[in-house]
Every structure is written in C-alpha cells, then in structure tokens.
Amino acid sequence: MLKLFYSPGACSLVPHIALEQAGADYEPVRVVLLQGEHLKPEYLAINPHARVPALVIDQGTITENIAILNYIADRFSAAGSVPRGDAYVTAKCNELLGWFASTVHITFALIWRASRFSDEENIHPLIQDYGRRILVAQFEEIEGLVGDGWLAGDHFSAADTYALTFFRWGRRIGMDMRDYPKWAALNQRLLAEPSVQRVVDIEEIGFELFQPAA
Ligand SMILES: N[C@@H](CCC(=O)N[C@@H](CS)C(=O)NCC(=O)O)C(=O)O
C-alpha cells in the first residue's frame, strides 16, 4: 500500500487531495512539522531533505511535490493531480506547479524560515518584510489567473489545490485575503468537492482559514 507522509495544512495537502480524488489505496502518515517530527532520524531515513510530502511506493520513495503529483497522475489516470491526455494542458499545469513550488513557496520560506537565507539574525526581519512585500505581487498574479473554472483543464488539478493551500497560508500570516475574490471563489468550488472535504477532515485543519476574512 502507498504511504503519504504529510503535515496538516502543509504543501503535502496537494498530493493528499490527489490521492483521495483518485480513490487510491493509501495510508496517510502524519509528520507534524510544528513538533519537529520531520527532523527525527525515522523521518530523515525517508526524506533526508527533511521535507513533506514523501510518497512511499513498492519500488521506493518519491519526494518533491511535482514528482509525486506526476507519479499519481500516471499511476491512477484520475483527475485531481496533473491532467493527462492533452500535452498542452499537462504542461500548463506543470508550469503553474513549477512556479508555485520554486517561487511562491520560497516566498513563504523567506517569511517563516528566514534563517535559511542568512545566519545573521539581525537581518531576518528585513528578509521577512521583503517576503511579505513580494508575496502581495505574487498573490495578485494568482488572482489574475483565476477564471470561472479551474486553473488548468476542465477539472480541478493540483494547481488549484496548491493555490488553495497558499490561500490558507496567507490567512495564517495575517494577509487580508478579501483582496482576492476570484481566488476565494475557486476555493469554494474546491471545498465543495467530496475528496477535498475528506482530506480537510483527515488533516483536521478546519475550513475557516480557506475563507477570505482577514
Ligand atoms: N521542494 C519541496 C519543498 C517541500 C517543503 O518545503 N515542504 C515544507 C512543508 S510545506 C516542509 O516540509 N518544511 C519543513 C521545513 O521547512 O523545515 C517540494 O516541492 O516538495
């Protein structure tokens, strides 16, 4: 059976929803980042980079969200991960995932993990402040990408659920998410999906931080 190592509300939410949407036979294994469980030897044996998500399959372990999501897409041929069947739509979804993982996610690291960018503690507030400023521009870009449907293709994909995850993180750092009404509406469409509801329940992360109120 597959095992997905996740932390509640972390970017592992994205493959968690993809597995649930695919109807996969998998075991969700909780690794609570706030309690430092990802730094313990047991978890470092699974992912030496000390990050979630990690997906353990029969052949070995897959880390890195984009690799995991493309594996889920190929293995299950189901919606909710990376669309298959139209090479352009597949590429557009991966394009968004690449930007999210390499840029927007890293902006949150500037805010939450400033020590990763400098060991001089006195400049950490500057790094965090810079992160907050560039995040506004990135969030505006996400808002501009959202239409009436989904971000890539005619069904929700990992691009949508990654954006859902960022929205919640925006609330966590106190951003006024009322500035992004189209994105909030995208969240509502996602939260109406039974697979998304099930994962919110499994991870026990509640619905309120997905709502726009500041
Ligand atoms: N490049 C990795 C990054 C994963 C990542 O940073 N995950 C976060 C949770 S959202 C994490 O495990 N953070 C632990 C830490 O920063 O110590 C990926 O895309 O999978």
PDBQT file of the ligand as one rigid body, heavy atoms in Angstrom, charges set to zero:
ROOT
HETATM    1  N1  LIG A 301      10.826  21.299  -2.785  1.00  0.00    +0.000 N 
HETATM    2  C1  LIG A 301       9.948  20.582  -1.892  1.00  0.00    +0.000 C 
HETATM    3  C2  LIG A 301       9.612  21.513  -0.736  1.00  0.00    +0.000 C 
HETATM    4  C3  LIG A 301       8.693  20.872   0.254  1.00  0.00    +0.000 C 
HETATM    5  C4  LIG A 301       8.595  21.734   1.504  1.00  0.00    +0.000 C 
HETATM    6  O1  LIG A 301       9.291  22.748   1.681  1.00  0.00    +0.000 OA
HETATM    7  N2  LIG A 301       7.693  21.295   2.391  1.00  0.00    +0.000 N 
HETATM    8  C5  LIG A 301       7.526  22.000   3.631  1.00  0.00    +0.000 C 
HETATM    9  C6  LIG A 301       6.089  21.917   4.079  1.00  0.00    +0.000 C 
HETATM   10  S1  LIG A 301       5.013  22.882   3.035  1.00  0.00    +0.000 SA
HETATM   11  C7  LIG A 301       8.386  21.375   4.692  1.00  0.00    +0.000 C 
HETATM   12  O2  LIG A 301       8.473  20.165   4.782  1.00  0.00    +0.000 OA
HETATM   13  N3  LIG A 301       9.013  22.206   5.517  1.00  0.00    +0.000 N 
HETATM   14  C8  LIG A 301       9.841  21.761   6.589  1.00  0.00    +0.000 C 
HETATM   15  C9  LIG A 301      10.858  22.784   6.953  1.00  0.00    +0.000 C 
HETATM   16  O3  LIG A 301      10.882  23.841   6.305  1.00  0.00    +0.000 OA
HETATM   17  O4  LIG A 301      11.611  22.545   7.889  1.00  0.00    +0.000 OA
HETATM   18  C10 LIG A 301       8.696  20.126  -2.615  1.00  0.00    +0.000 C 
HETATM   19  O5  LIG A 301       8.278  20.819  -3.541  1.00  0.00    +0.000 OA
HETATM   20  O6  LIG A 301       8.162  19.060  -2.271  1.00  0.00    +0.000 OA
ENDROOT
TORSDOF 0
